[in-house]
Amino acid sequence: MILHTVNQSPLQNQTLRSCLRLIKPGSTLLLIENGVYGALAESTASAEVLTALDKVSIYALEPDLKARSLLNKLLPGIQLAGYDTFVDLVEGHSTVQNWI
């Protein structure tokens, strides 16, 4: 399966929404950098993210959430990932698709 990474905020562009439209069931999405804003309950993409959780695993990079003081604002079902989990996800997937 494919690991998708999104580093752009859904407030800035449509990258996260494009990824969510095209991601295949069983894939994994990792939100990094400003992409972690897509994991928030009040995000402009929260409805799409919640729908995607039925078919894909979604992680948000914990250090990026902490840097933005967002840890307590996550949608239910979003998994936290440290740098070690990030490495494990990259190693555990045959392909990494960066959405920039």
Secondary structure as UniProt FT lines:
FT   STRAND          2..6
FT   TURN            10..12
FT   HELIX           15..22
FT   TURN            25..26
FT   STRAND          28..31
FT   HELIX           33..39
FT   TURN            41..42
FT   TURN            44..45
FT   HELIX           46..52
FT   TURN            53..55
FT   STRAND          57..61
FT   HELIX           62..67
FT   TURN            68..69
FT   HELIX           71..73
FT   TURN            76..77
FT   STRAND          79..81
FT   HELIX           83..92
FT   STRAND          95..99
//
